[in-house]
Amino acid sequence: MLKRRIISASLLCALLLPAFGLGQAAAPAVYTEPKETIDKIRDEGMNRSQVIQTLSYLTDVIGGRLTGSPNMKRANEWTRDKMKEWGMQNAHLESLGPFGRGWAVRKFSAAVVDPQFIPLISYPRAWSPSTKGVVTSEVVYLDAKTPEDLAKYKGQLRGKIVLSSAERALKPVEKAYLNRLTEEDLSKLAAAPQPKDDGDVIPAEALKSFTKSLNDGAKKLKFLSDEGAAGVIHNSGGGSGGTIFVDGANVGVETPEIKTIEELFESPAFQPQNKKYEANMIPQITMATEDYNRLVRMIKLGAKPKMSVEVDSQYYDEDPNGYNTIAEIPGSDPKLKDEVVMLGAHRDS
């Protein structure tokens, strides 16, 4: 799904190693929940679970929930009201601070119209600007692996719809997408060593390489914008069978040297929701790999397909904040009720 800062809550577990040796106290016994309590939890989950109904309402009724969008705010309010209905206390929305402008699609269409009509599985990239109404134009494949390769397309892209990604090979499905883990699999996971760090430290060389990749993309988008391209189509970076993974729109502004994750998320490449970069973007679409690869093959075989594309998107600048939905289940155990267990999950998509 999108380029955005990810904020999540985690459960931290402390392991008490038994003390041993003369004069040392024995380790405290591990607490075991009474069987009747476990049975109650299992009964609720197996016979009165609300998981499917909740998931269906969020995905089918509310739909996409891009951070900062009207749908995301609607999901915030719905989950708050649902938590109240379930008896949780102090259910409310809590600002996580300024995020940026909201965005939503009002209308979208994309299809090949020449040499024949071909419907296409595709979707606008988040925070993409709109096209100027319906655009019908030749499709051009930008076969440029480096910024230096762009020069050969100078003067050839005005008003064109540009395929800017490489083809992506798709392999036949040879095994089930999901497999139940065996006891042996679970034991290996449990015995895996702890990471040496918390994952927040990225090696300097990796950051340097990643920054170069971001800047190559920024240079490409700026070139397309300067050349007057009508829009850009990206190949889905994952998925098959019509499933696509849509990111945030690219920004045609290069990123300075990055030393930390915080600087990475504040860089232009991760800020399409920032109003100041609106002028540095052009309409952008992600397309299912099957359709994208077909268009590239057609062009390589000498065809000059034409597409009709319309992106009608809207920005929302009234409230730049993002929100969490918070609710509480007060404890009842006299000894434990003042302790806090935090459970969190993503609601945006």
C-alpha contacts under 8 A as a table, 3 or more apart, distances in Angstrom:
res1	aa1	res2	aa2	distance
1	M	245	F	5.32
1	M	246	V	5.31
1	M	247	D	5.55
1	M	349	S	6.58
2	L	126	A	7.34
2	L	246	V	6.25
2	L	247	D	3.81
2	L	248	G	4.97
2	L	349	S	7.71
3	K	247	D	5.88
3	K	248	G	5.26
3	K	270	F	5.63
4	R	248	G	7.75
4	R	265	F	7.28
4	R	270	F	6.14
4	R	271	Q	7.67
5	R	265	F	6.30
8	S	344	G	6.28
8	S	345	A	6.60
8	S	346	H	7.07
9	A	342	M	6.87
9	A	343	L	6.32
9	A	344	G	4.84
9	A	345	A	7.17
10	S	342	M	7.19
10	S	343	L	6.81
10	S	344	G	6.92
11	L	341	V	7.49
11	L	342	M	6.68
11	L	343	L	7.01
16	L	27	A	7.57
17	L	27	A	7.25
18	P	26	A	6.70
18	P	27	A	4.66
18	P	28	P	7.95
19	A	24	Q	6.29
19	A	25	A	6.62
19	A	26	A	5.96
19	A	27	A	5.78
20	F	24	Q	6.08
20	F	25	A	7.63
20	F	26	A	7.13
21	G	24	Q	5.93
33	E	37	T	6.66
33	E	38	I	6.85
34	P	37	T	5.43
34	P	38	I	6.65
35	K	38	I	5.11
35	K	39	D	6.08
36	E	39	D	4.96
36	E	40	K	6.23
37	T	40	K	5.11
37	T	41	I	6.45
38	I	41	I	5.17
38	I	42	R	6.13
39	D	42	R	5.03
39	D	43	D	5.98
40	K	43	D	5.07
40	K	44	E	6.26
41	I	44	E	5.23
41	I	45	G	6.29
42	R	45	G	5.16
42	R	46	M	6.00
43	D	46	M	5.22
43	D	47	N	5.75
43	D	48	R	7.49
44	E	47	N	5.48
44	E	48	R	5.03
44	E	49	S	6.17
45	G	48	R	5.91
45	G	49	S	4.84
46	M	49	S	6.32
49	S	52	I	7.66
50	Q	53	Q	5.40
50	Q	54	T	5.97
51	V	54	T	5.23
51	V	55	L	6.02
52	I	55	L	5.11
52	I	56	S	5.92
53	Q	56	S	5.14
53	Q	57	Y	6.21
54	T	57	Y	5.33
54	T	58	L	6.30
55	L	58	L	5.27
55	L	59	T	6.07
56	S	59	T	5.26
56	S	60	D	5.27
56	S	61	V	7.14
57	Y	60	D	5.42
57	Y	61	V	4.93
57	Y	62	I	6.36
58	L	61	V	6.03
58	L	62	I	5.10
58	L	63	G	6.10
58	L	75	A	6.75
59	T	62	I	5.82
59	T	63	G	4.41
59	T	64	G	6.68
60	D	63	G	5.31
62	I	65	R	7.67
62	I	71	N	6.33
62	I	74	R	7.39
62	I	75	A	6.84
63	G	71	N	7.21
64	G	71	N	6.75
64	G	72	M	7.76
64	G	348	D	7.77
64	G	349	S	6.06
65	R	69	S	6.72
65	R	71	N	5.23
65	R	72	M	4.45
65	R	75	A	7.31
65	R	347	R	7.29
65	R	348	D	4.80
65	R	349	S	4.96
66	L	69	S	5.45
66	L	71	N	7.18
66	L	72	M	5.96
66	L	102	G	7.98
66	L	103	W	7.69
66	L	126	A	7.90
66	L	348	D	5.54
66	L	349	S	5.37
67	T	72	M	6.04
67	T	102	G	7.11
67	T	322	G	6.77
67	T	348	D	5.75
67	T	349	S	7.43
68	G	72	M	6.26
68	G	73	K	7.13
68	G	99	F	7.20
68	G	100	G	7.07
68	G	101	R	6.40
68	G	102	G	4.38
68	G	103	W	7.14
68	G	320	P	7.09
68	G	321	N	6.97
68	G	322	G	5.63
69	S	72	M	5.16
69	S	73	K	6.52
69	S	101	R	7.99
69	S	102	G	4.43
69	S	103	W	5.34
69	S	104	A	6.37
69	S	316	Y	7.43
70	P	73	K	5.14
70	P	74	R	6.18
70	P	102	G	7.24
70	P	103	W	7.86
70	P	104	A	7.59
71	N	74	R	4.91
71	N	75	A	6.14
72	M	75	A	4.98
72	M	76	N	6.19
72	M	347	R	7.90
72	M	348	D	6.43
73	K	76	N	4.93
73	K	77	E	6.29
73	K	323	Y	7.66
74	R	77	E	5.19
74	R	78	W	6.09
75	A	78	W	5.03
75	A	79	T	6.06
75	A	347	R	7.62
76	N	79	T	5.44
76	N	80	R	6.19
76	N	93	L	7.01
76	N	323	Y	7.29
76	N	324	N	7.04
76	N	325	T	5.75
77	E	80	R	5.05
77	E	81	D	6.20
77	E	93	L	7.51
77	E	325	T	7.73
78	W	81	D	5.19
78	W	82	K	6.06
79	T	82	K	4.93
79	T	83	M	6.06
79	T	325	T	7.00
80	R	83	M	5.26
80	R	84	K	6.42
80	R	91	A	5.58
80	R	92	H	5.96
80	R	93	L	7.19
80	R	325	T	6.00
80	R	326	I	7.28
80	R	327	A	7.45
81	D	84	K	5.10
81	D	85	E	6.22
81	D	91	A	7.54
82	K	85	E	4.92
82	K	86	W	6.26
83	M	86	W	5.04
83	M	87	G	6.51
83	M	88	M	5.48
83	M	89	Q	7.98
83	M	91	A	6.55
83	M	327	A	6.82
84	K	87	G	5.19
84	K	88	M	5.24
84	K	89	Q	6.61
84	K	91	A	6.12
85	E	88	M	7.44
88	M	91	A	6.73
88	M	327	A	6.07
88	M	328	E	5.61
88	M	329	I	5.46
89	Q	327	A	5.85
89	Q	328	E	5.08
89	Q	329	I	6.31
89	Q	330	P	7.61
90	N	326	I	7.61
90	N	327	A	5.45
90	N	328	E	6.11
91	A	325	T	7.25
91	A	326	I	5.52
91	A	327	A	4.08
91	A	328	E	6.88
92	H	325	T	5.90
92	H	326	I	5.44
92	H	327	A	6.51
93	L	323	Y	6.11
93	L	324	N	5.67
93	L	325	T	4.65
93	L	326	I	6.10
94	E	323	Y	5.42
94	E	324	N	5.21
94	E	325	T	6.29
94	E	326	I	6.83
95	S	321	N	6.34
95	S	322	G	5.83
95	S	323	Y	4.41
95	S	324	N	6.30
96	L	321	N	6.86
96	L	322	G	5.53
96	L	323	Y	5.34
96	L	324	N	6.52
97	G	321	N	5.31
97	G	322	G	6.16
97	G	323	Y	7.69
98	P	320	P	5.37
98	P	321	N	4.20
98	P	322	G	6.38
99	F	273	Q	7.79
99	F	320	P	5.65
99	F	321	N	5.19
99	F	322	G	5.65
100	G	273	Q	5.16
100	G	274	N	5.44
100	G	275	K	7.48
100	G	317	D	7.78
100	G	320	P	4.67
100	G	321	N	6.70
101	R	273	Q	5.28
101	R	274	N	6.44
101	R	275	K	6.80
101	R	315	Y	6.51
101	R	316	Y	5.47
101	R	317	D	4.99
101	R	318	E	7.89
101	R	319	D	7.31
101	R	320	P	5.29
102	G	127	W	7.94
102	G	273	Q	7.08
102	G	315	Y	5.58
102	G	316	Y	4.52
102	G	317	D	6.48
102	G	320	P	7.25
103	W	126	A	7.15
103	W	127	W	5.72
103	W	313	S	7.09
103	W	314	Q	5.58
103	W	315	Y	4.49
103	W	316	Y	5.83
104	A	126	A	7.89
104	A	127	W	7.73
104	A	313	S	5.70
104	A	314	Q	5.44
104	A	315	Y	6.75
105	V	108	F	7.07
105	V	124	P	7.82
105	V	311	V	7.58
105	V	312	D	6.09
105	V	313	S	4.35
105	V	314	Q	6.35
106	R	312	D	5.48
106	R	313	S	5.44
106	R	314	Q	6.93
107	K	310	E	7.48
107	K	311	V	6.30
107	K	312	D	4.96
107	K	313	S	6.96
108	F	123	Y	7.56
108	F	124	P	7.59
108	F	309	V	7.59
108	F	310	E	5.38
108	F	311	V	4.83
108	F	312	D	6.08
109	S	308	S	7.68
109	S	309	V	5.61
109	S	310	E	5.26
109	S	311	V	6.89
110	A	119	P	7.21
110	A	120	L	6.23
110	A	122	S	7.19
110	A	307	M	6.99
110	A	308	S	5.74
110	A	309	V	4.44
110	A	310	E	6.58
111	A	117	F	6.97
111	A	118	I	5.73
111	A	119	P	4.81
111	A	120	L	5.34
111	A	307	M	5.55
111	A	308	S	5.62
111	A	309	V	6.75
112	V	115	P	7.91
112	V	116	Q	6.88
112	V	117	F	5.32
112	V	118	I	4.85
112	V	119	P	6.51
112	V	120	L	7.37
112	V	305	P	6.82
112	V	306	K	5.73
112	V	307	M	4.22
112	V	308	S	6.38
113	V	116	Q	5.49
113	V	117	F	4.50
113	V	118	I	6.66
113	V	305	P	7.58
113	V	306	K	5.75
113	V	307	M	5.43
113	V	308	S	6.54
114	D	117	F	6.21
114	D	305	P	5.41
114	D	306	K	5.05
114	D	307	M	7.08
115	P	304	K	7.86
115	P	305	P	6.05
115	P	306	K	7.33
120	L	287	M	7.46
120	L	288	A	7.80
120	L	291	D	6.25
121	I	242	G	6.59
121	I	287	M	5.93
121	I	288	A	5.55
121	I	291	D	6.99
122	S	244	I	7.50
122	S	285	I	6.69
122	S	286	T	5.55
122	S	287	M	4.12
122	S	288	A	5.97
123	Y	246	V	7.29
123	Y	285	I	5.57
123	Y	286	T	5.54
123	Y	287	M	6.61
124	P	128	S	6.55
124	P	246	V	7.77
124	P	283	P	7.80
124	P	284	Q	5.90
124	P	285	I	4.22
124	P	286	T	6.18
124	P	311	V	6.92
125	R	128	S	5.47
125	R	246	V	5.94
125	R	247	D	5.85
125	R	248	G	5.32
125	R	249	A	5.07
125	R	284	Q	5.62
125	R	285	I	5.21
125	R	286	T	6.20
126	A	246	V	7.52
126	A	247	D	6.41
126	A	248	G	4.41
126	A	249	A	5.53
126	A	272	P	7.99
127	W	248	G	6.41
127	W	249	A	5.87
127	W	272	P	6.06
127	W	273	Q	6.15
127	W	313	S	7.94
127	W	315	Y	7.53
128	S	248	G	7.71
128	S	249	A	5.46
128	S	281	M	7.10
128	S	282	I	6.85
128	S	283	P	5.29
128	S	284	Q	5.68
128	S	285	I	8.00
128	S	313	S	7.30
129	P	278	E	7.43
129	P	281	M	6.98
129	P	282	I	6.08
129	P	283	P	5.10
129	P	284	Q	7.66
129	P	311	V	7.63
129	P	312	D	7.86
129	P	313	S	6.37
129	P	314	Q	7.89
130	S	133	G	7.82
130	S	282	I	7.96
130	S	283	P	5.80
130	S	310	E	7.60
130	S	311	V	4.86
130	S	312	D	4.91
130	S	313	S	5.35
130	S	314	Q	7.88
131	T	134	V	7.01
131	T	135	V	7.08
131	T	230	A	7.37
131	T	231	G	7.52
131	T	283	P	5.94
131	T	309	V	7.89
131	T	310	E	5.93
131	T	311	V	5.22
131	T	312	D	6.70
132	K	135	V	6.99
132	K	310	E	7.78
133	G	310	E	5.90
133	G	311	V	7.43
133	G	312	D	7.53
134	V	308	S	6.51
134	V	309	V	5.61
134	V	310	E	4.57
134	V	311	V	7.79
135	V	230	A	7.47
135	V	307	M	7.85
135	V	308	S	5.43
135	V	309	V	5.20
135	V	310	E	6.23
136	T	306	K	6.76
136	T	307	M	5.48
136	T	308	S	4.17
136	T	309	V	6.43
137	S	159	G	6.87
137	S	160	K	5.61
137	S	161	I	6.32
137	S	306	K	5.26
137	S	307	M	5.69
137	S	308	S	6.70
138	E	160	K	5.60
138	E	161	I	6.24
138	E	304	K	6.52
138	E	305	P	5.87
138	E	306	K	4.23
138	E	307	M	6.41
139	V	160	K	6.13
139	V	161	I	4.83
139	V	162	V	5.79
139	V	163	L	7.13
139	V	304	K	6.80
139	V	305	P	5.75
139	V	306	K	5.53
139	V	307	M	6.57
140	V	157	L	7.72
140	V	160	K	6.73
140	V	161	I	6.20
140	V	162	V	4.91
140	V	163	L	6.06
140	V	299	I	7.60
140	V	304	K	7.92
141	Y	162	V	5.92
141	Y	163	L	4.75
141	Y	164	S	6.53
141	Y	296	V	6.44
141	Y	299	I	7.10
142	L	150	L	8.00
142	L	153	Y	7.79
142	L	162	V	6.51
142	L	163	L	5.85
142	L	164	S	5.18
142	L	165	S	7.47
143	D	149	D	7.92
143	D	164	S	7.38
143	D	165	S	7.91
143	D	166	A	7.31
144	A	147	P	7.09
144	A	148	E	7.93
144	A	149	D	4.93
144	A	150	L	5.81
145	K	149	D	6.49
146	T	149	D	5.36
146	T	150	L	7.31
146	T	216	D	7.14
147	P	150	L	5.57
147	P	216	D	6.20
147	P	219	K	6.65
147	P	220	K	6.53
148	E	151	A	6.21
149	D	152	K	6.38
150	L	153	Y	5.68
150	L	154	K	7.09
150	L	220	K	7.44
150	L	223	F	7.67
151	A	154	K	5.38
153	Y	156	Q	5.50
153	Y	157	L	6.93
154	K	157	L	7.17
154	K	227	E	6.95
155	G	158	R	7.05
155	G	227	E	6.61
156	Q	227	E	7.83
157	L	160	K	5.19
157	L	161	I	7.89
157	L	162	V	7.73
157	L	224	L	7.38
157	L	227	E	5.98
157	L	228	G	6.52
157	L	229	A	5.35
158	R	227	E	5.68
158	R	228	G	4.39
158	R	229	A	4.80
158	R	230	A	7.01
159	G	228	G	5.99
159	G	229	A	4.89
159	G	230	A	4.66
160	K	228	G	7.95
160	K	229	A	5.12
160	K	230	A	5.36
160	K	231	G	7.13
161	I	229	A	6.34
161	I	230	A	5.55
161	I	231	G	5.08
161	I	232	V	6.01
161	I	233	I	7.39
161	I	307	M	7.58
162	V	229	A	7.02
162	V	230	A	7.87
162	V	231	G	6.28
162	V	232	V	4.89
162	V	233	I	6.00
163	L	232	V	6.10
163	L	233	I	4.88
163	L	234	H	6.29
163	L	235	N	7.90
163	L	296	V	7.86
164	S	232	V	6.53
164	S	233	I	6.15
164	S	234	H	5.84
164	S	235	N	7.86
165	S	233	I	7.68
165	S	234	H	5.45
165	S	235	N	5.62
166	A	235	N	7.26
167	E	235	N	7.25
167	E	289	T	7.72
167	E	292	Y	7.42
167	E	293	N	5.50
167	E	296	V	7.25
168	R	235	N	7.57
168	R	237	G	7.89
168	R	289	T	6.74
168	R	293	N	7.11
170	L	240	S	7.23
173	V	176	A	7.66
176	A	179	N	6.73
181	L	184	E	7.91
181	L	185	D	5.64
181	L	186	L	6.52
182	T	185	D	5.05
182	T	186	L	6.34
183	E	186	L	5.11
183	E	187	S	6.11
184	E	187	S	5.06
184	E	188	K	6.31
185	D	188	K	5.25
185	D	189	L	6.40
186	L	189	L	5.10
186	L	190	A	6.18
187	S	190	A	5.06
187	S	191	A	6.18
188	K	191	A	5.11
188	K	192	A	6.19
189	L	192	A	5.25
195	P	198	D	6.90
195	P	199	G	7.95
197	D	200	D	7.55
197	D	201	V	7.53
198	D	201	V	7.47
199	G	202	I	7.35
200	D	261	I	6.87
201	V	260	T	7.36
201	V	261	I	7.56
202	I	206	A	6.69
202	I	207	L	6.56
202	I	260	T	7.41
202	I	261	I	7.59
203	P	206	A	5.31
203	P	207	L	6.41
204	A	207	L	5.13
204	A	208	K	6.15
204	A	259	K	6.94
205	E	208	K	4.98
205	E	209	S	6.14
206	A	209	S	5.14
206	A	210	F	6.06
207	L	210	F	5.05
207	L	211	T	5.96
207	L	258	I	6.61
207	L	259	K	7.03
208	K	211	T	5.14
208	K	212	K	6.30
208	K	257	E	7.46
208	K	258	I	7.23
209	S	212	K	5.17
209	S	213	S	6.39
210	F	213	S	5.05
210	F	214	L	6.28
211	T	214	L	5.03
211	T	215	N	6.12
211	T	255	T	6.84
211	T	256	P	7.99
211	T	257	E	7.24
211	T	258	I	7.04
212	K	215	N	5.04
212	K	216	D	6.09
213	S	216	D	5.16
213	S	217	G	6.47
214	L	217	G	5.24
214	L	218	A	6.28
214	L	254	E	7.46
214	L	255	T	7.24
214	L	269	A	6.64
215	N	218	A	4.81
215	N	219	K	6.05
215	N	253	V	7.68
215	N	254	E	4.99
215	N	255	T	6.14
216	D	219	K	5.17
216	D	220	K	6.26
217	G	220	K	5.07
217	G	221	L	6.26
217	G	250	N	7.57
217	G	252	G	7.68
218	A	221	L	5.20
218	A	222	K	6.12
218	A	250	N	7.01
218	A	251	V	6.02
218	A	252	G	4.30
218	A	253	V	5.46
218	A	254	E	5.57
218	A	269	A	7.64
219	K	222	K	5.14
219	K	223	F	6.08
219	K	252	G	6.26
219	K	253	V	7.34
219	K	254	E	7.02
220	K	223	F	5.10
220	K	224	L	6.30
220	K	252	G	7.51
221	L	224	L	5.08
221	L	225	S	6.12
221	L	250	N	7.22
221	L	251	V	7.05
221	L	252	G	5.08
221	L	281	M	7.54
222	K	225	S	5.00
222	K	226	D	5.99
222	K	252	G	4.58
222	K	253	V	7.29
222	K	280	N	7.24
223	F	226	D	5.10
223	F	227	E	6.03
224	L	227	E	5.06
224	L	228	G	6.28
224	L	229	A	5.45
225	S	228	G	5.19
225	S	229	A	5.93
225	S	280	N	7.86
225	S	281	M	7.41
225	S	282	I	6.47
226	D	229	A	7.84
229	A	232	V	7.51
230	A	282	I	7.50
230	A	283	P	7.23
231	G	282	I	6.07
231	G	283	P	4.80
231	G	284	Q	5.77
231	G	285	I	7.87
232	V	282	I	7.40
232	V	283	P	6.30
232	V	284	Q	4.75
232	V	285	I	6.25
233	I	284	Q	5.82
233	I	285	I	4.73
233	I	286	T	5.69
233	I	287	M	6.74
234	H	284	Q	7.48
234	H	285	I	6.05
234	H	286	T	4.67
234	H	287	M	6.15
235	N	286	T	5.82
235	N	287	M	5.36
235	N	288	A	6.54
235	N	289	T	5.70
235	N	292	Y	5.99
236	S	239	G	7.18
236	S	244	I	5.51
236	S	245	F	5.63
236	S	246	V	6.93
236	S	286	T	5.76
236	S	287	M	5.65
236	S	288	A	5.54
236	S	289	T	5.66
237	G	244	I	7.76
237	G	245	F	6.46
238	G	244	I	6.57
238	G	245	F	6.00
239	G	242	G	7.35
239	G	243	T	5.09
239	G	244	I	5.53
239	G	245	F	6.76
239	G	288	A	7.87
239	G	289	T	7.80
240	S	243	T	5.26
240	S	244	I	7.16
240	S	288	A	7.27
240	S	289	T	6.77
240	S	290	E	7.34
241	G	290	E	7.49
242	G	288	A	5.53
242	G	289	T	7.51
242	G	290	E	7.12
243	T	288	A	6.45
244	I	286	T	7.49
244	I	287	M	6.80
244	I	288	A	5.24
244	I	289	T	7.66
245	F	286	T	7.64
246	V	286	T	5.94
247	D	286	T	7.96
248	G	270	F	7.89
248	G	272	P	6.67
249	A	272	P	6.07
249	A	281	M	7.53
249	A	284	Q	6.42
250	N	269	A	6.34
250	N	272	P	6.86
250	N	281	M	6.80
250	N	284	Q	7.99
251	V	268	P	6.40
251	V	269	A	5.77
251	V	271	Q	7.76
251	V	272	P	6.30
251	V	277	Y	6.81
251	V	280	N	5.70
251	V	281	M	5.39
252	G	280	N	5.11
252	G	281	M	6.18
253	V	268	P	6.23
253	V	269	A	7.48
253	V	280	N	6.82
254	E	268	P	7.02
254	E	269	A	7.69
255	T	258	I	7.79
255	T	267	S	5.81
255	T	268	P	6.12
255	T	269	A	6.97
256	P	267	S	7.66
258	I	261	I	7.95
258	I	263	E	5.87
258	I	264	L	6.07
259	K	263	E	6.72
259	K	264	L	7.78
260	T	263	E	5.28
260	T	264	L	6.36
261	I	264	L	4.87
261	I	265	F	6.36
262	E	265	F	5.37
262	E	266	E	6.36
263	E	266	E	5.05
263	E	267	S	6.14
264	L	267	S	5.27
264	L	270	F	7.45
265	F	269	A	8.00
265	F	270	F	5.50
265	F	271	Q	7.54
266	E	270	F	6.45
266	E	271	Q	6.70
267	S	270	F	5.68
267	S	271	Q	6.53
268	P	271	Q	4.95
268	P	272	P	7.12
268	P	277	Y	7.69
269	A	272	P	7.11
271	Q	274	N	5.35
271	Q	277	Y	7.68
272	P	275	K	7.62
272	P	277	Y	6.43
272	P	278	E	7.33
273	Q	277	Y	7.91
274	N	277	Y	5.85
274	N	278	E	7.37
275	K	278	E	5.46
276	K	279	A	7.21
277	Y	280	N	5.17
277	Y	281	M	6.98
278	E	281	M	5.69
279	A	282	I	7.96
283	P	311	V	7.24
287	M	291	D	6.85
287	M	292	Y	6.01
288	A	291	D	5.60
288	A	292	Y	6.14
289	T	292	Y	4.88
289	T	293	N	5.77
290	E	293	N	5.45
290	E	294	R	6.28
291	D	294	R	5.14
291	D	295	L	6.43
292	Y	295	L	5.30
292	Y	296	V	6.45
293	N	296	V	5.10
293	N	297	R	6.16
294	R	297	R	5.07
294	R	298	M	6.14
295	L	298	M	5.06
295	L	299	I	6.30
295	L	305	P	7.67
296	V	299	I	5.22
296	V	300	K	6.20
297	R	300	K	5.06
297	R	301	L	6.21
298	M	301	L	5.17
298	M	302	G	6.61
298	M	303	A	5.38
298	M	304	K	7.60
298	M	305	P	7.61
299	I	302	G	5.18
299	I	303	A	4.90
299	I	304	K	6.01
299	I	305	P	7.32
300	K	303	A	7.29
316	Y	319	D	7.43
317	D	320	P	6.22
330	P	337	K	7.04
331	G	336	L	7.05
331	G	337	K	4.19
331	G	338	D	7.19
332	S	336	L	7.65
332	S	337	K	5.51
333	D	336	L	5.28
333	D	337	K	5.24
334	P	337	K	5.87
335	K	338	D	7.59
336	L	339	E	5.47
337	K	340	V	7.83
346	H	349	S	7.89
